Amino acid sequence: MNPAFIYKHTMTSEVLVVDIERAKELEAARPYWKLLHSINAVEVLHFIIGLTPRKRNRYIKSLTAEKP
């Protein structure tokens, strides 16, 4: 498995996709960075490649949106 973590900065809305080592650093800065999703990077990339551009954009938006 190739874990990746998607974080969003609480003030600037910047989105980062990071590996486990960088995720540990961002967890230390928790008030500023919010974990949105953890994913299997290879499977997600494989899935995204097979989508149409419109569906790809919609899927990426869903990954970067905050959980309800």
N, C-alpha and C positions, 0 to 999 in steps of 0.2 A: 504494500500500500504506500502511496505517495501523498501523505497528508499536506494540505495547504489550509491556511486560515485567512479569512477575509475580515479585515478590520476597517472601521470608519472613524475618522477623527471627529470628535463631538463639536468642535468649533468651526473647522474649515470644510467639513464634509469630504475631505480627501479619503480615497479608498485605497487600501493596500492589500495585496495578496502576498503572504509571506510563508516561509517554512517554519518548522517547529522552534528552531533556535531564535529566530527573530520574534516569533510569537511570545516567547518567554520574556523578551525585553519589553514588548508592548504591554504585556500583562503588568509589568512593574509600573508602567505609566497609565494605569487603568482609568483614572478619571478622564483622560484625554482621548483614549482609544477604546472603542467598543467592538467586541467580537460580534460579527454578524452571522458567520457560518464557518463550519469546518467541512472541508470537502476532500475527496480523493482527486487530486489534480489530473492524473492521467485519464480517469474515467470521464471527468467533466470535459476535458479538452476533446476527447474522442466523441462525446455526445454533441458538443458545440459544432464540431466540424461538419457533422451530418445535417445540421439545421439550415433552413433558408435564412437569408440575412435578417428578415423581419422577426422570425422566431428566435434567432440568435440574440438579437438586441433585447427582446422581451425576456429571455432567460437570464441574460447578464444583469438586466435591471432587477430581476427577482432575487438574484444573489447579492446585490448591493443594497437592497432595501432592508430597512430594519424590521426585525421580527415583531409581530403584534404583541 
